[in-house]
């Protein structure tokens, strides 16, 4: 076990440190754990630069969904500082025109006082169908969205809309990489994560059963085991 490698965990859209609640204690033995703040900037490069400014000189990086998009931006800026990379439930592709239209609709909702409707749109995309009836999990999702707030949501969404296509970057990633996805993730489906794993030399792909987009919350024990193996390799 590598005791001295700090970890930086980057949440997804509308997600806070609660996204990684089940992981923080489990990963602490591998090194200091920090959850990045990705709420203050409206483009990926600025978010990445702010996180790197506060990060240790060399660290392991975990990003889920939007956190994965940010991780790619961090790899562009400082590949030598990232010792290990874990990409969870994410995509290397840029936003499609259809996705952009949907996101712009949600921005308009947030800006017109309808941010309270966002959780009902998010939960079916975030959670496996059977977990959508789990009051504990849906409560966490609602709490994270509330904690994010409409202003940060708009900034995050604009950053997602304008992100670069990261597929050309994949072949240059040389650090040990884990790609992990829920088998029923509809937001960033398994095939998008398979594409990432196929593009990164030596990457390992792990598919988590009975999980949607928020694998860290839906199947924490399986995710913790996969992350521990990645860190211990």
N, C-alpha and C positions, 0 to 999 in steps of 0.2 A: 504493500500500500504506500502510495506517495503522499507523505504527510504534509509536505511544504507547499503544495500547489493550491493557491487560492482559486475560488470559483466565483464567476459572475453570472447571475441568472437574469435573463431579460424576458419580461412578460410579454403577452400578446395584447392586441387591441382591447381596450376597456378592462384590462386585467391589471391587478396590483400584486403585491408580494403574497397575497393570499393564494395566488395560483400555484405557488411553490411551497405552501405551508407544509405539506407532507414530506417534502424533499429536504428542507433545511436541516432538520435534526439528523436525518439519515446520512446526509452528505458531509456534515460537519467534521467527522473524523478524517476526511481527506484533505482538509484545509479550510481556511476562513471562507465563509459564504456571504456574499453580498447580492442583494437584488437591486438591479439598476432602475433608475427613474427615467422613464421614456415619455414623459408627459409635456415637456416644456418647449419642444421644437416641432416645426411643421415640415421638415424634410429629413430623409434618412441619413444623409451625410452629417447634418448638424446633430442629430440624435446620437449617432455613432461617435462623433468627436467629443461630445459632452461625456458620454459614458467612459470613453478611453481616458479622458482627462482625470477622472476620479478612480480609475481602475488601477490595480497593482501593475508593476512593470511587466510581469508575465503571469498568465492565468489560464484556467480552463473556462470555456464560454459555453453557456447553454441558452438557447433561444427557442421559444415556442411561438409559432404562427408569425405575427408581426415581429416577435423577438427574433425569429429566424431571418426575416428581411433585414433587421438591424444587424444581426450577426454577419451577414454577407457584407454589409457596408463597413463594418469594423474590420473584416478581413481585407477589404480593399485598402483601408487606411493604415493598418498596422498588423500585417500577417505574422511578423516575427514575434509579436507579443502574445499571440494566442497559441498556447501549447497543445490544447486539445479542444475539439469542437463537437458539440451535440446539437443537432437540428431536430426539433420536435414539431410534428404536425405543421409543416410549412410548405413553401413552394419557392422554387428558384425563378419562376416566371414573373414577368411584369403584369400589372393589372390589365384585364381585357376591357374593351369598350363597354361591354355589358356590365361588368363588375363596377366600372367607374360610374356608370349611370345610377346603379343601385346605391353606391356610396354617396353620391351627390344628393340623392333623395334623403338619405339619413342625415347628412350635414344640414340640409334645409330643415328637417324635423328638429334637430338639436338647436338650431338657431332661432326657431319660431316657438320655442317653449314646449316642444313635444318630446324632449329627451326621455321623459318617463316611459315612453312607449318602446324605447330601444331594447330593454331586457326581453320583452315578449318576441321581438324579432331575432334576438341573439340566441336565446336558449335552444330553439330547434336546430340551429347550426352549430352550437357549441357542444351539445351533449348527445350521447347515444339515446335512442328513442326511449329505452326503458329508464334511463337516468333522468329524463325530463319530468318524471313523476316523483323524483327523490327530493323532498323538501329541503334537506340539508344542502345538496349540491346546487339546486336552483337558488337557494338562499345566498350561497356564496357568490354565484354569478351576479345576482341582483345587487349584492353589497359592493362587489368590485366595480360594477358599472356606475353605481351611485358615487363611490369614492373617486372615480376618474373624473366625473363631471362633464358637462357639455362643452366647455371651452377646450379642455384637453382632448376630448373625443374628436372635435373638429380638427385640431392640430394633427392628431394621430392619423385620422382618416385621410387628410390631405397628403401626409407623408406616404401612406400606402398607395394612394392614387398615382403619385409621381415617382414611385420607386423604379429603379433600373431592372432590366432583365439580368439576372445573376447567372444564367446558364453558361455564358462565356467564361465566368470566373471559376467554375467547378474544377476544371482540370488542373488549375494552379494550386489548389488546396493540398498541402502536404502533411498537415498535422493529423494525428489519429482522430477519426471522425465517426460518430454514431449518428445514424438517421433513424428516427423512431416515429411511428404513426399509429393511431387507432384504426382498427380494421373497419370501423363504420364512420370514419371522419368524412363528412360531406363538405366541409369548408375547404380543406386541402386534402383531397382524397389520396389513398395509398399510392396510386400511380404517379402522382406528382412527387411524392417522397421517394418512390423507386427511381424516378428520373434523377433526383439529386444523388442518391447512393451510387447509381451507375456512373455518374459523371465525376465523382471524387475518387481518386485512386486509393484503394484499400478501405473504403468506407464500409461500415457494417450497417445493414438494414434490420431493424427489429419492428415487427408488427404486433401491436398489443390487442389481444382479443377483447371483445365486449366493451369497446371504448369508442367514443366519438372524438371530437377535436381537442378536448381538455383532458388529455391522458393523465396528466400529473394529479388531477383531482379524481378522475373516474376510476383509474386503476393504479393507485399510488405504489402499491407493493411491487407490481411488475415493472413500473417505471424506475423505482428506486433500485431494483436489482440490475436493470440494464445500465443505469448510470454508474452504479458501483463497479460493475464489470468494466465499463469504459474507462473509468478513472484508475482502476487497479491494473489495467493492461500495461 
